[in-house]
Amino acid sequence: MSTVNARAFSAAQDFLLGAKKFWTTQMYPQLLEQERAQASGAKVPVQERVQSNDLYPFYAWMERHLQRMKYAGRYGLAPLHETQRPALEAALARQDVPTVPHFAVPAYYPSFDVHQHPGGLMGDSLAGFVYERGARSTTPLDKHFDLHHRFTRQVGALTTPRRILDVGCGFGKSTRPFAQQFAQAEVTATDLSMPCLKLARHLDAQENITHVRYLQADACATGLNAGGYDLVTSTMLLHELPVSHLADLFVQAHHLLEPGGWTVHLDFLPQVQPGADGFSHFIHAGHAVRNNEPFMQSLAAFDLKGHLQSLGFTDISITPFAENDQALDTHYPYWRFPWAVVQARKAL
């Protein structure tokens, strides 16, 4: 990539990040303030109120197209990595990740461009690199590094696992904090995307993490041994699954856990947030559409607690998660994901 193009890419991505921060800290708070002013005593449904607000079309347009430009614009992440293909593919070629027997890619997985990522996470050998770079600006006010370690510490307050399974691990961003905090544990991490798994191994090598076993496997049908783990976890996986697969994920977790083991998941559930109302549900539903996340709404409607109870789990809780120290304040003014922790224990 030439110096001029590198500067142009950096400038374009900085502009997009700045625009997203404006959207997060200026447009959303104004939309929220106007909705609160109009909601008192209103008989019009919330979606009609918001959609009639002159600000909302600009808010929605920016959310949709800033994401599209980040990935696929002239100076987007996909075009950038294409210019570096030989070197990046050479780095991945040195990584060997096995596939579990009888593995099959679920039909839903390659059927849409999740996150507006061109071709999804299996469509290209460089998809992991593109995804990793994109994740750096997913939450412009918080560092995902901090979020993952916050989650790992919360799990550590619950249990000290010896055998960890991280399903839907992507490029290992959720796995590495577990490997670092529980350095004596046996850690297995699975994902559908081989490009992401190879990148995970590549990044682990750079941080001298050697005790993680990566496997290409379906989180809902891993093929792994029953009772082989005392922690089955995921981060931002539940909302990526159709309802049938979501149900199977917890069946699989129960199968894989030893008695007394925990399954703990970090994901998005607007209904458990402080001050959750029709506006927050409407905004979350719109985000799902604009970000190519077709299963977010089915997760929000799914009876997680009832399903976990039906499988025999105990100690079930579904609670909001704070990605920063102010996030759960009912007066927090900025746009944020409705983070929540779902946890349950396999009965002794």
C-alpha positions in Angstrom: 0.0 0.0 0.0 1.5 3.3 -1.0 2.2 6.1 1.5 -0.6 8.3 0.0 -3.1 5.5 0.1 -2.1 4.6 3.7 -2.7 8.2 4.7 -6.0 8.3 2.9 -7.1 5.1 4.6 -6.2 6.4 8.0 -7.9 9.7 7.4 -11.1 7.9 6.2 -11.2 5.6 9.1 -10.6 8.4 11.6 -13.4 10.3 10.0 -15.8 7.4 10.3 -14.8 6.8 13.9 -15.3 10.5 14.7 -18.7 10.4 13.0 -19.7 7.3 15.0 -18.7 9.1 18.2 -20.9 12.1 17.2 -23.7 9.6 16.5 -23.2 8.0 19.9 -22.7 11.1 22.1 -24.7 13.7 20.2 -27.4 12.3 18.0 -28.6 9.5 20.3 -28.8 11.6 23.4 -30.9 14.2 21.5 -33.2 11.5 20.1 -33.6 10.1 23.6 -34.3 13.5 25.2 -36.9 14.3 22.6 -38.6 10.9 23.1 -38.7 11.3 26.8 -40.3 14.8 26.4 -42.9 13.4 24.0 -43.6 10.1 25.9 -45.4 11.5 28.9 -49.1 10.9 28.5 -48.7 10.0 24.8 -51.1 7.6 23.2 -49.2 7.1 20.0 -47.0 3.9 19.9 -43.3 4.5 20.5 -42.3 3.4 17.0 -44.6 6.0 15.5 -43.4 8.7 17.7 -39.7 8.0 17.0 -40.2 7.5 13.2 -42.1 10.8 13.0 -39.1 12.6 14.7 -37.1 14.6 12.0 -33.9 13.5 13.6 -34.5 9.7 13.4 -34.0 9.2 9.6 -30.5 10.8 9.9 -29.7 8.8 13.0 -30.7 5.5 11.3 -29.0 6.5 8.0 -25.7 7.2 9.8 -25.8 3.9 11.7 -26.4 1.9 8.6 -23.9 3.6 6.3 -21.0 4.3 8.7 -20.8 0.6 9.2 -21.0 -0.1 5.5 -18.3 2.4 4.7 -16.1 1.1 7.5 -16.0 -2.3 5.9 -16.6 -1.9 2.2 -16.1 1.8 1.2 -13.2 2.9 -1.0 -11.0 3.2 2.0 -12.7 0.4 3.9 -11.2 -2.5 5.8 -11.8 -5.1 3.1 -10.0 -3.1 0.4 -7.2 -2.3 2.8 -6.5 -6.0 3.6 -6.8 -7.0 -0.1 -3.6 -4.9 -0.8 -1.8 -6.9 1.9 -3.1 -10.3 0.9 0.2 -12.2 0.2 1.8 -11.3 3.5 -1.4 -11.9 5.6 -2.1 -15.3 3.9 1.5 -16.3 4.5 1.1 -15.6 8.2 -2.1 -17.7 8.3 -0.5 -20.6 6.4 1.8 -21.2 9.3 -1.2 -21.9 11.6 -2.7 -25.4 11.8 -6.2 -25.6 13.3 -8.0 -29.0 13.2 -11.6 -29.6 12.3 -13.7 -31.9 14.5 -15.0 -35.0 12.8 -18.4 -34.7 11.0 -18.2 -30.9 11.1 -20.7 -29.1 8.8 -21.3 -25.4 8.3 -24.8 -24.6 9.4 -26.9 -23.3 6.4 -27.7 -20.0 8.0 -24.1 -19.0 8.6 -22.9 -18.0 5.1 -26.4 -16.8 4.0 -25.9 -13.1 4.9 -23.1 -10.6 5.4 -23.2 -10.3 9.2 -22.2 -6.9 10.5 -22.2 -5.8 6.8 -18.8 -7.7 6.6 -18.5 -8.4 2.9 -18.8 -12.2 2.4 -19.3 -12.8 6.2 -16.6 -14.5 8.3 -16.0 -17.4 6.0 -16.2 -15.8 2.6 -12.5 -15.0 2.3 -9.3 -16.2 3.8 -8.6 -12.7 5.2 -12.0 -12.4 6.9 -10.4 -12.8 10.4 -8.1 -9.9 9.8 -10.9 -7.7 8.6 -13.1 -8.7 11.5 -10.3 -8.1 14.1 -9.7 -4.6 12.7 -13.4 -3.8 12.6 -13.8 -4.9 16.2 -11.5 -2.1 17.4 -14.1 0.5 16.7 -17.3 -1.3 17.5 -17.8 0.6 20.7 -16.2 4.0 20.2 -16.5 5.1 23.9 -15.1 1.9 25.4 -12.2 -0.5 24.6 -13.3 -4.0 23.9 -10.1 -5.1 25.6 -11.5 -3.7 28.9 -14.9 -5.2 28.3 -13.6 -8.8 27.8 -11.4 -8.6 30.9 -14.3 -7.2 32.9 -16.3 -10.2 31.9 -13.5 -12.6 32.7 -13.1 -11.2 36.1 -16.8 -11.5 36.7 -16.7 -15.2 35.8 -13.6 -15.6 38.0 -15.6 -14.3 41.0 -18.1 -17.1 40.3 -15.8 -20.0 39.7 -12.1 -21.0 39.2 -12.4 -23.3 36.1 -9.8 -25.9 35.3 -11.2 -26.9 31.9 -12.7 -24.0 29.8 -14.6 -24.2 26.6 -15.1 -20.8 24.8 -17.6 -21.3 21.9 -17.9 -18.9 19.1 -14.4 -17.6 19.9 -13.9 -15.7 16.7 -10.3 -14.5 16.5 -9.7 -15.3 20.1 -10.5 -11.9 21.6 -12.8 -13.5 24.2 -10.5 -16.5 24.8 -7.2 -14.7 25.5 -8.4 -13.1 28.8 -9.5 -16.5 30.1 -6.2 -18.0 29.1 -4.4 -15.2 30.9 -6.5 -15.1 34.0 -6.6 -18.9 34.4 -3.1 -19.7 33.2 -3.2 -23.2 34.7 -6.5 -24.2 33.0 -6.9 -26.3 29.9 -8.6 -24.0 27.4 -10.4 -25.1 24.3 -11.9 -22.5 21.8 -14.2 -23.3 18.9 -15.6 -21.3 16.0 -17.2 -22.0 12.6 -14.8 -19.6 10.8 -11.4 -21.1 9.9 -10.0 -17.7 8.9 -10.8 -16.4 12.4 -9.4 -19.5 14.1 -6.1 -19.3 12.2 -5.8 -15.6 13.1 -6.5 -16.5 16.8 -3.5 -18.9 16.8 -1.4 -16.3 15.1 -2.3 -13.6 17.7 -1.8 -16.1 20.6 1.7 -16.8 19.3 2.5 -13.1 19.4 1.5 -13.0 23.1 3.2 -16.3 24.0 -0.1 -17.9 24.8 0.5 -21.6 24.2 -2.2 -23.5 26.2 -5.2 -22.8 24.1 -6.5 -25.5 21.7 -8.5 -24.1 18.8 -10.9 -26.3 16.9 -13.3 -25.7 14.0 -16.6 -26.9 15.4 -20.2 -25.9 15.7 -21.0 -24.6 19.2 -24.4 -26.4 19.0 -22.9 -29.7 18.0 -19.2 -29.7 19.0 -18.5 -33.4 18.9 -16.5 -33.0 22.2 -16.6 -35.3 25.1 -19.5 -35.2 27.6 -18.6 -33.9 31.0 -15.3 -32.6 29.8 -15.5 -29.0 31.1 -16.4 -27.0 34.2 -17.0 -23.8 32.3 -18.7 -23.3 28.9 -18.7 -19.7 27.9 -19.4 -17.4 24.9 -19.2 -13.7 24.2 -21.5 -12.1 21.6 -22.6 -15.5 20.2 -26.1 -16.0 21.4 -27.5 -13.2 19.2 -25.8 -14.7 16.2 -27.9 -17.9 16.4 -31.4 -18.8 15.0 -33.8 -19.9 17.8 -33.4 -23.6 17.0 -29.6 -23.3 17.3 -29.8 -21.1 20.4 -31.8 -23.8 22.1 -29.3 -26.5 21.0 -26.4 -24.4 22.3 -27.6 -24.8 25.9 -28.4 -28.5 25.4 -24.8 -28.9 24.2 -23.5 -26.9 27.2 -25.4 -29.1 29.6 -23.9 -32.2 27.8 -20.4 -30.9 28.0 -20.4 -29.7 31.6 -19.4 -31.8 34.5 -21.9 -31.7 37.4 -21.5 -28.4 39.2 -20.0 -26.7 36.2 -21.1 -23.3 34.9 -22.2 -22.0 31.6 -21.8 -18.2 31.4 -22.5 -16.0 28.4 -22.1 -12.3 27.6 -24.6 -10.9 25.1 -27.3 -8.3 24.4 -30.7 -8.3 26.2 -32.5 -5.0 26.3 -35.2 -6.2 28.6 -33.0 -6.6 31.6 -31.4 -3.2 31.4 -32.1 -0.5 34.1 -34.9 1.7 32.8 -35.7 -0.5 29.8 -38.7 0.8 27.9 -40.3 0.8 24.5 -37.8 3.3 23.1 -34.8 1.1 24.1 -36.4 -2.0 22.5 -37.2 0.0 19.3 -33.6 1.3 19.0 -32.2 -2.2 19.6 -34.5 -3.7 17.0 -33.4 -1.0 14.5 -29.8 -1.7 15.2 -30.3 -5.4 14.4 -31.7 -4.5 11.0 -29.2 -1.9 10.1 -26.2 -4.0 11.2 -27.3 -7.2 9.5 -28.1 -9.1 12.7 -31.3 -11.1 11.9 -31.4 -13.1 15.1 -31.0 -10.3 17.7 -34.8 -9.9 18.1 -35.4 -13.7 18.4 -32.8 -13.8 21.2 -34.6 -10.9 23.0 -37.9 -12.8 22.7 -36.5 -16.2 23.7 -37.3 -17.6 27.2 -33.8 -18.2 28.3 -34.6 -18.8 31.9 -37.4 -21.2 31.1 -35.2 -23.1 28.7 -32.3 -23.4 31.1 -34.7 -24.6 33.8 -36.2 -27.3 31.4 -32.7 -28.6 30.9 -32.1 -29.0 34.6 -29.8 -26.0 35.2 -29.8 -24.4 38.6 -28.6 -21.0 40.0 -29.9 -19.3 36.9 -29.4 -15.5 36.6 -29.7 -13.0 33.8 -28.3 -9.6 34.8 -27.2 -6.4 33.1 -23.4 -6.0 32.6 -21.5 -2.8 32.9 -18.9 -2.3 30.2 -17.8 0.9 32.1 -18.3 2.3 35.6 -21.2 4.5 34.5 -23.0 2.3 32.0 -25.8 1.0 34.2 -26.8 4.5 35.6 -30.4 5.0 34.5 -29.4 8.5 33.4 -26.5 7.3 31.2 -27.0 9.5 28.2 -25.0 7.7 25.4 -25.9 4.9 23.0 -24.6 1.5 24.2 -25.2 -2.1 23.6 -27.6 -3.7 26.2 -25.0 -6.0 27.6 -26.2 -8.8 29.9 -24.7 -11.9 31.5 -26.6 -15.2 31.4 -25.3 -17.8 33.8 -26.5 -21.2 35.1 -25.0 -24.2 36.8 -25.4 -27.8 36.0 -26.9 -29.6 39.0 -24.6 -31.7 41.2 
